[in-house]
């Protein structure tokens, strides 16, 4: 497995800190691998390490709660209690009262690293109890630069088109047959929806929830409101309240299945949180829901650009100017860019539609157009970047 240095270098400054290192992210995005790489780095320095993976039944059955976990760690370190220990607890959310265990363990002479597949690791209860005593890192599926590096390690090549269709879950690259890969992605999706969301949140209206999930994930890179999703469900003869829709969407966010960005209105001079744009954490969630072998390249392309911009460290919102939408207002290090994304602008109508919002704003921000076109559509005020070039960039 490739070393995910982009994440590790963010964690490295905290190796010696008594802050709890919280590593979160969607199931199977590579959290455990990143944690393992951090652990290997510390072991190579001669540090004393304890590592527990609570996805293993042999571990979770013996350490079911906070008291058992504290007792286990204290017993393990007592022989060398005068030395600093580095403790790695993988998928800790399965431990009852795990947050109480963390609160106690951080007072020991140790550095604590924990992972989990649910953002409830950072729930209000946890953050209130440990305010100022933790630092959080979110791991995501591979971006294109990581995919190509891992594919090379596996002795294969992954095209941009493949990335647009099947996304960046690391393990899917280990399946050379498309049918096996799709089976893996469908099984992963089922596990996340059933185990990580329905069972954990005790959702009773399972059919309604699954219908909402399918609708949202196949409609990535679109503007939504809870009301619009509620109205869609009504057309499907499914009844639930707007509050229930909002709750279901929050469950998807907590499991890192979707991400949302607000609109920024030039007229209101502020972000508008009641309408948000939703993106899939990985475009595979869209692709496995398509029928007849189709792929939603247009919306997956925008979703991919979103994922790459987040990886680059940009804060994103939708830019709304005179009721014309620019896909991203991207902010980083005090600078702002406006970015429009389209699969192609070769047709006149599409060209006019994508460039019109640019024409409505001044040139105080750099204007960027990203498409899959090979032809350069740059103008005196708009910089066109082809998708294949964008995917290997580290900054603008």
N, C-alpha and C positions, 0 to 999 in steps of 0.2 A: 504493500500500500504506500502511496506517495506520502511524503511528509507535508502536512498542511501548515506550512510556515506562516501563512497570512494570519492564522488563528493563534498559533503557538507564540508568536512574537508579541501578541497582545496579552497573553497569559503570563509570559516569562517574567515581567517585572514584579509579579506578585508571588513568586515561588516562596519567598521567605516571609511573606506577610501573614499576620494572624487573621486577616480577612478571609472569610469563607469564599472559595472560588466556585461559583455556580455556573455550570456548563449546561445549557439547554438547547433544545432544537427538536425538530420532528423525528419520529422514529426512523431509524436506519439512514440518517444523514451523515453518520460518521463521528458522533460524539465520543463513543467508546474508543474509537481509533485515535482521536486527538488526545484523549485522556491517557491512553496507552503510550503515545509518543512523548507526552510530558513526563510520564512515569519513567520511561526508558532513559530520558535525558537526565533525570535526577539520579537514577541508579548508576548511570555511567559516571556521575560525579561522586559516587560512594555514599549516597544518602540512604538512610533507612526508610523503607517503604512498606506500607500495608495496603493491599488492594482487595476490595470485595465487589463482586458483581451480583446484584440482587435479582437479576434475571435468571440466575442459576438456582434451581430448586434446592440444591444442596446447601446453598448459602441462605436463601430466604426462609427456609424451614427452621434453621437453627437460630436465626436472628430476626424474629418477627416484629420486634418493637424497639423503642428507644432504650429501655433499660438493658435489654439483651445486647444491643449494639454498643452502648457505653461500656458494659462489663467486658465484652469481647476486646474492644480496643485497649482498655486499661490493662487487661491481662497480657495482651500482646506486647505492649511497650514497657512493661514494668522492669524487665531484665536490663534494659538500656534506657531507663527513664531519664537519665541525665543528658541524653542526646536528643536532638530534634528529630521527629518523625514526620513523614509525608504520607497522608492517608487519602486514599482514593476510593470513593463510594459511588459505584455505577448504578444508575436507575434506582436511586434511593427512595423515590416516592412510594415504593411498595412497602416500606418500613412504617409501621404505625407510630405516629408522633415523631417522625424523623426530624422535624424542625427543633423539637426539644433536645434531641440527641446532639444536633449541630451546636445548639446554644451552649451545651455543657462541654462538648469536645473542644471547641475553639479556645477554651480557657486552659487547655493542656498545652504542653510544650510540643505542639505539632502544627503542620500546615495542612489544611483540610480542603480537598477538592471533591465536589459532588456533581453528578449529572442526573438528568431526568428528561422525559419526553413530554412534559406538560408544563405550561407556564405557571401553573399553580405552585410550582417551586418558588415563584416570585409573587405569591399571593399577598394580599394586604396583611394577613395575619403574620406571615413570615417576615415581610419587610418592616412591619411595625416592631416586632420583637427584636429584629436584628438590624435596625436602622443604623447605617454607617458601619456595619460589621461584615458586609459581604460585597463582592464585586461580581457582576454577571457578564457572561459571554454566550452569544447565540451562534451555534454552528448550523450551517445550511447545506443542502445538497451541492454537488460540484457545480461550479461554473465551467465555461468552455475550456479555459486554460487548464483547469484541474483535470477535466475529462480527458483531454488529449494527452496529458502527462501520464495519467493512469492507464489509458489505452495502450500507450507505447510500452509501458511496463508489462502489460499483458500480451504484447506482441500483435496488436491490432491497430486499426485506424478508425476514428470516429469522425464522420462528416458533420458539417454544420446542419445539414438537413436532418440527420439522425438526432442531433441535439434538440432541434426544433420540435421533433416529434416525441421523443422519449425522455428528454430531460436529463437530470444529473444525479439520480440516486446511485451511489457508488457501486453497489453489488450488481445492479442490472447489467453492468459492463462485463461481468463474468459469464454471462449467458450468450453464447455465440449464435444460437438459434433464436429467431425472433419469437417463435411460439413459446419457448421456455421463458424468455425475458418478459413477455406479456403476462404469462402465468404468475411470475414473481411479482410484477407490479400490481396485478389484480389482487393477489393474496395480501400484499402489503396494504393496499387500499382498504380491503375488507377488515384487516386487523386493526387499522387505525380507526375506522368508522365504528366498528363493533366494540373492540376492547378498550380503546383509548377514549372513546367519547360516549357511546350509548351505554355500555355497562358501567363505566366509571361515574357517569352523571345520572344514571338510573332514569334514562329517557323512556317514557311509557308510550308516547306516540311515535313509535319506531318508523312506521311507514311514511308519516309526514316528514320526519327528520331526514330520512334517506332521499325523499323526493327533493327536499330543499338542498341537500348536499349535491345531488346530481345537477340540479339547476345552476347552482352557484359555481361549481367547479367546471362546468362546460361553458360557462359564460364569463370566463376570466377576462380581465382588461376592459371591463365595462363599468359604467357608473350605476350605482345601486342606492336605494334607500330601503329601509325595513318595510315601508309601505308597498314599494314596488314588488318585493319578494312575496309579501303577504297577498297582494292581488294576483300574482301568478299562481300561488297555491289554491286560491279560490277558483281559478279557471280549471284547475285539476280536481275540483270537487273535494278539496281538502280544507278543513276548517281549523284554524288556530289563530290566536291573537297576535297583534303586532309585537307585543311584549315577548311572546314565545319565540317569534322569529328573531328578535334581538338576542334572546338568550341562546338560541341555537347557533347563531353567528358567533357569539362569544365563545361557545364550546369549540367551534372550528378554529378560532384564533388561539385559544388556550392550547390546543393540540398542534399548533403551528401548521395547520393545513392551508389556511389562507392568510394573506396580508392585506391591509387596506391603507390607502393614502387619501387624505382629504383634498377638497378643492380649495384653491386660493383664488379669491375674487378680486380683480383689480378695482371693481366698483366699490366693494365693501372694504377693501384694504385689509382683509383678514381671511383666515381659513374658515371654510364652511363645513362643519362636521356632520350635518344631517344628510348630505349626499357624499358618498365615498366611492372610490374606485377599488374594486377587489381584484387581487391577483392570487393565483395558485402558488403555493410554496414550490411546486414543481409542475412543469407542463404535462408530465405524464398523467396527472389527475384528469386533465382535459382529454388527452388522446385515448385513454382506455375507455372513455365514455362515448366516443364517436362510433357511429354505425357505418356499415358498408365499406369499411377500410378507409374512411375519410380522415383527414387531418386538418385541424383548424389552424393553418399556418399563419394567417393574419394576426389573430389574437395571441397565439403562442409566441410569435415574434416579439410583440410588445411585452409579453410577460417575461420573455428571456432578457430583453433589454432592461426591464425593471430589476430582475435578479442580479444582472451584472452591475448595474448602477449601485445597488445596495452593497454588493461585494466591494465596490470601489470606495464606499464610505459616504455616499451622497444622501442627504436628507431630501425626501421627495414629496411633492404635492402636485395635483393637477392644476394647470394654470388656465384660468377662465378669463378671457378678455373680450368684452362686448358680445357675450354669449357664444364666443368661438373658443373651442377647447384646444389647448396645447397639452400634449400627453404628460410632460414632466417639467416642473420647475425644480431644478436640481441645485442644491446648495451645499457648499463645502469650503471650509477655510475662508469664510467671508466672501466667497465669490458665488455668483448665480449664473446658471445656464438655462435656456429654454430648449427643450428637446422634443421634436416631433418624430413619430415612428410610423412607418407604413411598409407593407410588404413590397409594394412597387408604386412608383409615380410615373410610370411610362405612359399611361393613358392621360390625355389632356384633362379630363374631368377630375381624375384623382390628383393630378398635379395641382390644379387650381384649388381643390378642397384642402390639401395639406399645406399649401403655402399661404392661403388666405389668413390664417391666424397670425403668422409671422408678419404679414403686411400691416396688421392692426397694432403692432407694438413698436416702440423705438428700438434703437440699436445699443442701448446701455448694457444689455446682456448679450452674450454670444448666442447666436441662433444655430441650432444643429438639427439636421435631418438624417435619420438612420433608416436605410431601406436595404432590401436584398438585391437591388439593381446593381449591375456592374458599371453602367454608364454613370459618369459624374454629373449630377444635377446641381452642383454648387452655383450660387449666384454671388453678387458682390456683397450681399449681407447674410447669406445662409451658407453654412458649411455642410456639405453632404458627405457622410461617411458610410461606406458599404458595411453591411452586417459582418462579413468575414473579417474586415479590418477592425471593426469595433470590438469584436470578441477577443482579440489578442491585445487590445490596448490596456494599459494600467492607469492611464489618466488622459484627460483631454488637453 
